[in-house]
Amino acid sequence: MWEAWALAAMALLAWLWFDSMRAREGAVAAGSRACERNGLQFLDQTVECVSLRPARDENGRVALRRVYRFEFSDNGDNRRGGSIVMMGGKVESLTMEPFLLQ
């Protein structure tokens, strides 16, 4: 019986890993697009997951809400922060620190 539980736990971990990689790729794409749209540099071409918790989406279904942090630069000499909230595989919100418009 414990083999079935171990197999189910491994399957759950594999799903969580796959789902997290898909959400991370979406967050990287969203951050990169936002920086490109505003003429900014998306630094390190990566995001960092700082929060993961269950939440309900707009349809009332339980999904994982992930908060990612990223950095960008407006002039190449500084680092500014931003965050992306992903609900499941969709971007819920994207915020960026104030930056100089050129």
Buried (B, 14 or more C-beta within 10 A) or exposed (E): EEEEEEEEEEEEEEEEEEBBEEBBEBBBEBBBEBBEEEEBBBBEEEBEBEEBEEBEBEEEEEBBBBBBBBBBBBEEEEEBEBBBBBBBBEBBEBEBEEBEEE
